[in-house]
């Protein structure tokens, strides 16, 4: 069955693909799938398309609130409408982003405008859902507010860097006792208007109170499992201080087995979808690195060693990191000990990936070295040496935690499906998830490498040459760039499919000694646009056929 995203309105349930493409009818041989209801962090592709595809690679349907309720960019979503939807939707399991439900999305959560009272009124829907569905799995994601403001707001752009520095200095001086930094703290504070700081602190205080409420609701059974993600954090800062308080509360309430706290944000919707899909299997993961150990390296915008972030992300999908034989192998790109070793490290890493995939291992490639883009040198080595279609997943998008979580979610959901594919699934039921898997793999490589390293850079240069602001386009400018991006990204995607996917065999599932495969045949259509009025992200939805 072709993947579906179900957008509900009132009590009606409308089967439709993600962005309006014509739905394909389910075949008679397709089995009814489970359905997970998702309240996403916001309406960007990473929080709608990525969790939808994570579900699709396992043959699971995802149900989301009506698109108009989710808001867009600086227009907040309607948390009250999302709360009403949550009370009326029929689903087997629930993944709920508190940032959307309480405030109207991630960007809205960073301002002091939504009141604590309105947030509490909206999140009461979680309590009502638990009362109505006492045995349901209700997994929840809340964010610990990032240090920075959202870029793109012309009224606040000039204070972004200063506010981050002040938030770090305040923590160092007031919480960590580094008095020698007080003169700098005072000097930086003097450059930021009181109104900006007041709004920032109001949002932080409100969000922290809701963070605490979520932990308490884990303790009383309202919430089955909770992830508190640190959105773009650092080793010091107000977010660090809030995290420490929340970790103490988790310990006091004895809920550490049902709460994870780690750097990230945009990946958590997909992670929690994968957690539900893999429930009851408890997969194991072995970690291998391209360069230095993750115990010795902390990714940019994060505050803990990457190896620890891996352990916490793995726990969030219900898995365990082991040192020996494992169900899945996490191949993690890390910096080399020296620049002179870099080329040989990447070549050896790619050769290792090739050997593992050729041996039938379930391999996940995590590419967290650079913020907001793939390591192009690594991708070039993989393209040369590895059958990309044989990978379980890849991601190099945005922060280290984002890249880790998106790859981990995709791989875990797909592995869980393959693990269970021996239980009577016919070929039609295997084809849809297999096709979705290949589409999502293609999306990740094209978007994380070619879009981020080539086309987006050229788009930024084009915007600058025209005197436009790349992070806040007008309607006319967005329309121009929709066409500009389409003209470049569509042929690049088709060429990438031809070069690295066409004709390759795709594992669909196993039954006893029989391994079912299909050949990747063609790319039929691609939907491309800018989802928000900026050049930071792109909607890219390729559709493939199997032979």
C-alpha positions in Angstrom: 0.0 0.0 0.0 1.3 3.4 -0.9 2.2 5.5 2.1 -0.4 7.9 3.4 -0.5 10.8 5.7 -4.0 11.4 7.1 -5.0 15.0 7.8 -8.1 15.1 9.8 -10.7 17.8 10.0 -13.4 17.4 12.7 -14.5 13.9 12.7 -13.8 13.2 9.1 -10.6 11.3 8.1 -9.2 12.1 4.7 -6.7 9.8 3.1 -4.2 12.0 1.3 -0.5 12.2 0.5 1.7 14.7 2.1 1.4 17.7 -0.1 -1.6 17.1 -2.3 -0.4 14.5 -4.8 -3.1 12.1 -5.9 -3.6 9.1 -3.5 -3.2 5.6 -4.8 -5.8 3.0 -3.9 -4.9 0.3 -1.5 -4.7 -3.1 -3.0 -6.9 -5.9 -1.8 -3.9 -7.8 -0.5 -2.8 -4.9 1.7 -3.3 -5.4 5.4 -4.9 -2.7 7.6 -1.9 -1.0 9.3 -1.6 0.5 12.8 -2.2 4.2 13.0 -0.2 6.6 15.1 -1.5 10.1 15.9 1.3 12.7 15.8 1.1 16.3 17.1 4.3 17.5 15.4 6.8 20.1 16.6 5.8 22.4 13.7 4.9 22.0 10.0 8.4 21.9 8.5 9.3 18.7 6.5 11.6 17.5 9.3 8.6 17.3 11.6 6.0 16.2 9.1 7.6 14.4 6.1 10.4 12.7 8.1 8.1 11.2 10.8 5.6 10.2 8.0 8.4 8.4 6.1 9.7 6.8 9.3 6.3 5.3 9.7 5.9 4.5 6.0 9.1 2.4 5.9 7.4 0.1 8.4 3.9 0.1 6.8 2.4 2.3 9.5 0.1 5.2 8.8 0.6 8.5 10.6 -2.4 10.8 11.4 -1.7 14.6 11.9 -3.9 17.6 12.8 -5.3 19.7 10.0 -2.5 21.6 8.3 -4.1 25.0 9.0 -3.9 24.3 12.8 -0.1 23.8 12.7 0.7 27.4 11.7 3.6 28.4 9.5 6.9 30.1 10.2 6.2 33.2 12.4 2.5 32.5 12.4 1.8 30.3 15.4 -0.3 27.2 15.2 -3.6 26.9 17.0 -2.8 24.9 20.1 -6.4 25.0 21.3 -7.5 23.5 17.9 -4.8 20.9 18.1 -6.0 20.0 21.6 -9.6 19.5 20.3 -8.3 17.4 17.5 -6.3 15.3 19.9 -9.5 14.5 21.8 -11.4 13.4 18.7 -8.9 11.6 16.6 -9.0 7.8 16.5 -5.5 6.2 16.8 -3.7 3.2 18.3 -0.9 5.3 19.8 0.1 8.9 20.3 3.2 11.0 19.8 2.7 14.6 21.2 4.9 17.6 20.8 4.2 19.9 23.8 5.7 22.9 21.9 2.9 22.7 19.3 0.1 21.8 21.7 1.0 24.4 24.4 2.3 27.3 22.3 1.6 26.7 18.6 5.0 25.4 17.5 8.8 25.6 18.2 9.2 29.3 17.1 6.2 30.4 19.1 7.6 28.6 22.2 10.6 31.0 22.1 8.5 34.1 22.7 6.8 35.2 25.9 3.4 35.9 24.1 1.6 32.6 24.9 0.7 32.7 28.6 1.3 29.9 31.1 -2.4 29.8 31.6 -3.2 29.2 28.0 -0.4 26.6 27.8 -1.8 24.7 30.7 -5.3 24.9 29.2 -4.0 23.3 26.0 -1.8 20.6 27.5 -4.8 19.5 29.6 -5.7 17.6 26.5 -3.0 15.1 27.4 -4.7 14.4 30.8 -8.1 14.1 29.0 -6.6 11.7 26.5 -5.2 9.5 29.3 -8.6 9.5 31.1 -10.3 8.4 27.8 -7.5 5.9 26.8 -6.1 4.5 30.1 -4.1 1.8 28.4 -2.8 3.8 25.3 0.8 4.5 24.7 1.1 8.3 25.0 4.7 9.4 24.3 5.6 13.1 24.7 8.3 15.5 23.5 9.0 18.8 25.1 11.9 21.1 24.4 14.3 22.9 26.8 14.4 26.3 25.1 17.4 27.1 23.0 19.9 29.9 23.9 19.3 31.9 20.7 16.3 33.7 19.3 14.9 32.6 16.0 16.8 34.2 13.1 14.9 36.1 10.4 12.9 38.5 12.6 14.3 41.9 11.5 13.4 43.6 14.8 15.5 41.1 16.8 18.2 40.0 14.5 20.7 42.5 15.9 20.4 41.0 19.4 20.8 37.3 18.6 24.5 37.0 19.2 24.5 39.2 22.3 21.6 37.4 23.9 23.4 34.0 23.5 26.6 35.4 25.0 24.6 37.0 27.9 22.7 33.7 28.6 26.1 31.8 28.8 27.7 34.5 30.9 24.8 34.7 33.3 25.0 30.9 33.9 28.8 31.1 34.4 28.6 34.0 36.8 25.4 33.5 38.8 25.2 29.7 38.8 28.8 28.6 38.5 30.5 31.3 40.5 32.9 32.6 37.8 33.0 36.1 39.2 35.9 37.2 36.9 33.3 37.2 34.1 30.9 39.6 35.8 32.3 42.8 34.1 31.7 41.2 30.7 28.2 40.0 31.8 27.3 43.6 32.7 28.8 45.0 29.5 26.9 42.6 27.3 23.6 43.1 29.1 23.8 46.8 28.5 23.7 46.2 24.8 20.3 44.4 24.9 17.0 46.3 25.5 15.1 45.4 28.6 12.1 44.4 26.6 14.1 41.8 24.7 15.5 40.2 27.8 12.2 40.3 29.6 10.4 38.5 26.8 13.3 36.0 26.6 13.2 35.3 30.3 9.4 35.1 30.4 9.4 32.4 27.7 12.1 30.5 29.5 10.3 30.6 32.9 7.0 29.5 31.3 8.6 26.7 29.3 10.6 25.5 32.3 7.4 25.2 34.3 5.7 23.2 31.6 8.9 21.0 31.3 8.5 20.3 35.0 4.8 19.5 34.6 5.6 16.9 31.9 8.1 15.1 34.3 5.4 15.1 37.0 2.9 13.6 34.5 5.3 10.8 33.8 5.4 10.1 37.5 1.6 9.9 37.9 1.2 7.8 34.8 -0.4 10.4 32.5 2.6 10.1 30.1 4.0 6.8 29.1 7.4 8.1 28.0 9.0 11.6 27.8 11.8 13.1 25.9 13.1 16.5 27.0 15.4 17.7 24.2 17.8 20.6 24.5 17.3 22.7 21.4 20.7 24.1 20.2 22.5 24.2 23.5 26.0 24.6 24.8 28.1 23.4 27.8 27.1 26.5 29.7 24.1 28.8 29.5 20.6 29.1 30.9 19.6 25.9 29.2 22.2 24.0 31.1 21.0 25.3 34.4 17.4 24.3 33.5 18.5 20.9 32.4 20.3 20.2 35.6 17.1 21.2 37.6 15.0 18.9 35.4 17.4 16.0 35.8 17.2 16.4 39.6 13.4 16.3 39.4 13.6 13.1 37.3 15.8 11.6 40.0 13.6 12.7 42.8 10.5 11.2 41.2 12.3 8.0 40.2 11.3 8.2 36.6 14.7 7.9 34.9 13.7 4.8 33.0 10.9 6.7 31.3 12.5 10.0 30.6 15.4 11.0 28.3 17.2 14.3 28.3 19.5 15.0 25.4 20.6 17.6 22.8 18.3 17.8 19.8 14.8 18.8 18.9 13.7 18.3 15.3 14.5 14.6 15.2 12.4 13.7 18.2 9.0 13.4 16.4 10.5 10.7 14.2 12.4 9.1 17.1 9.2 8.6 19.1 7.3 7.2 16.1 10.1 4.7 15.7 10.0 3.9 19.4 6.3 2.9 19.0 7.0 0.9 15.9 9.8 -1.1 17.5 8.0 -1.6 20.8 8.6 -5.1 22.3 11.7 -5.9 20.2 14.5 -4.0 22.1 17.1 -3.7 19.3 20.8 -3.6 20.1 23.3 -1.2 18.4 27.1 -1.3 18.0 28.9 1.9 17.4 32.0 2.4 15.2 33.6 5.8 14.5 35.4 7.2 11.4 37.8 9.3 13.5 38.2 10.0 17.2 35.9 8.3 19.7 32.6 9.9 20.5 33.6 9.8 24.1 36.2 12.4 23.2 34.1 14.7 20.9 31.2 17.0 21.6 29.3 18.1 18.5 28.6 21.8 17.9 25.6 23.3 19.7 25.6 20.4 22.2 26.8 20.1 25.8 27.6 16.4 26.3 30.0 13.9 24.5 28.6 12.5 21.4 28.9 8.9 22.6 26.6 9.8 25.5 24.2 11.5 23.1 24.1 8.3 21.1 23.3 6.2 24.2 20.5 8.6 25.1 19.0 8.6 21.6 19.2 4.8 21.4 17.4 4.6 24.8 14.7 6.8 23.4 13.8 4.3 20.7 13.8 1.4 23.2 17.3 0.1 22.3 20.6 -0.5 23.9 24.2 0.2 22.9 26.4 -2.9 23.1 30.1 -3.6 22.4 29.8 -6.9 20.6 27.4 -8.4 18.0 24.3 -6.2 17.5 21.2 -6.0 15.5 22.2 -2.7 13.9 25.6 -1.1 13.4 25.9 2.7 13.9 28.7 4.0 11.7 29.4 7.5 13.0 31.4 10.1 11.2 33.6 11.9 13.7 36.6 14.3 13.2 40.0 12.8 12.6 42.8 13.1 15.2 44.7 15.3 12.6 43.8 16.8 9.2 46.5 14.7 7.6 44.6 11.6 8.6 41.3 12.7 7.3 41.3 11.3 3.7 42.6 7.9 4.9 40.0 7.8 7.8 37.1 8.5 5.5 38.3 5.9 2.9 38.7 3.3 5.6 35.3 4.2 7.0 33.6 3.8 3.6 35.4 0.5 3.0 34.1 -0.7 6.4 30.6 0.3 5.6 30.9 -1.5 2.2 32.1 -4.7 3.9 29.3 -4.7 6.5 26.5 -4.1 4.0 27.9 -6.7 1.6 27.8 -9.2 4.6 24.1 -8.4 5.1 24.6 -6.3 8.3 22.0 -3.6 9.1 24.1 -0.5 8.7 23.2 3.1 9.8 25.5 6.0 8.7 25.4 9.0 11.0 27.1 12.2 9.7 27.2 14.8 12.5 30.6 16.6 11.9 29.2 19.7 10.2 26.2 21.7 11.4 23.4 21.9 8.8 25.1 19.9 6.1 26.6 16.6 5.2 30.3 16.0 5.1 30.7 16.0 1.3 34.0 14.2 1.4 32.4 11.3 3.3 29.4 11.1 1.0 31.8 11.0 -2.0 33.6 8.1 -0.5 30.3 6.3 0.2 29.1 6.9 -3.4 32.3 5.4 -4.7 32.5 2.3 -2.5 29.0 1.5 -1.1 25.7 0.3 -2.5 23.7 3.1 -1.0 20.4 1.2 -1.5 21.7 -1.4 0.9 22.0 1.0 3.8 19.4 1.0 6.5 19.6 4.8 6.8 21.8 7.9 6.4 21.5 11.4 7.8 23.8 14.5 7.9 21.2 17.2 8.5 21.6 20.1 10.9 23.0 19.5 14.4 24.7 16.3 15.6 21.6 15.3 17.6 19.4 15.9 14.6 21.5 13.9 12.2 21.8 11.1 14.8 18.1 11.0 15.6 16.8 11.1 12.0 19.1 8.2 10.9 18.3 6.2 14.1 14.6 6.6 13.7 14.5 5.6 10.0 16.8 2.6 10.6 15.0 1.4 13.7 11.6 1.6 12.1 12.8 -0.2 8.9 14.7 -2.8 10.9 11.7 -3.5 13.0 9.6 -4.0 9.9 12.1 -6.4 8.3 12.4 -8.2 11.6 8.7 -8.9 11.6 8.4 -9.4 7.8 8.4 -13.2 8.3 5.0 -13.1 9.9 2.8 -13.7 6.8 3.2 -10.4 4.9 2.6 -10.9 1.2 4.4 -9.1 -1.6 2.0 -6.1 -1.9 2.4 -5.4 1.8 6.2 -5.5 1.4 6.4 -3.3 -1.7 4.9 -0.1 -0.2 7.2 0.1 2.8 10.2 -0.9 0.6 9.5 1.9 -1.9 9.1 4.4 0.9 12.4 3.3 2.4 14.2 3.9 -0.9 12.5 7.3 -1.4 13.6 8.4 2.1 17.2 7.2 1.5 17.3 9.1 -1.8 15.8 12.2 -0.1 18.4 12.1 2.7 21.4 11.9 0.4 20.2 14.6 -2.1 18.9 17.0 0.6 21.7 16.7 3.1 24.6 16.8 0.6 23.7 18.2 -2.8 21.0 20.7 -1.5 23.0 21.8 1.5 26.5 21.9 0.0 25.7 23.1 -3.5 22.2 24.4 -4.3 21.4 26.1 -1.1 24.8 27.9 -1.1 24.1 29.1 -4.6 20.6 30.2 -3.5 22.0 32.3 -0.6 24.4 33.9 -3.1 21.5 34.7 -5.5 19.5 36.2 -2.7 22.4 38.4 -1.6 23.1 39.5 -5.1 19.5 40.7 -5.4 19.6 42.4 -2.0 17.1 40.0 -0.5 17.1 38.5 3.0 17.5 34.8 2.7 15.9 34.0 6.0 12.8 36.2 5.5 11.6 36.3 1.9 8.6 38.2 0.7 5.8 36.3 -1.1 7.1 37.4 -4.5 10.7 36.4 -3.6 9.6 33.0 -2.3 7.7 32.4 -5.6 10.8 33.2 -7.5 13.0 30.9 -5.4 10.4 28.1 -5.6 11.0 28.0 -9.4 14.7 28.6 -9.1 15.1 25.7 -6.6 12.8 23.4 -8.7 14.9 24.1 -11.8 18.1 22.9 -10.1 17.1 20.4 -7.5 14.7 18.3 -9.6 17.3 17.3 -12.3 19.9 16.8 -9.5 17.6 14.4 -7.8 16.9 12.5 -11.0 20.6 12.2 -11.8 21.4 11.0 -8.3 18.8 8.3 -8.6 20.2 7.3 -11.9 23.8 7.2 -10.7 23.3 5.5 -7.3 19.9 3.8 -7.0 18.5 2.8 -10.4 18.8 -0.9 -11.1 19.9 -1.7 -7.5 18.1 -4.4 -5.6 16.1 -3.4 -2.6 15.5 -5.8 0.3 11.7 -6.0 0.9 11.6 -8.7 3.6 12.3 -12.3 4.5 10.2 -15.4 5.0 12.2 -18.4 6.3 15.0 -19.0 3.9 13.4 -16.8 1.2 14.6 -13.2 0.8 12.3 -11.0 -1.1 13.8 -8.2 -3.2 12.8 -5.7 -5.9 14.7 -3.7 -8.4 14.6 0.1 -8.2 13.2 1.1 -11.6 12.4 4.7 -12.1 11.7 8.1 -10.4 8.3 9.2 -11.5 7.8 12.6 -10.0 9.3 14.9 -7.5 7.6 17.6 -5.4 9.8 20.5 -4.5 9.1 23.9 -2.8 10.2 26.1 0.0 8.0 25.2 3.0 8.6 28.5 4.7 9.6 32.0 3.5 13.3 31.4 3.8 16.0 29.3 2.1 17.0 27.3 5.2 15.0 24.2 4.3 13.4 22.6 1.3 10.5 20.3 0.6 11.8 17.4 -1.5 9.5 14.4 -2.1 10.7 11.9 -4.7 8.4 9.1 -5.8 9.9 5.9 -7.1 8.7 2.7 -8.8 9.9 -0.9 -8.3 10.4 -3.5 -11.0 
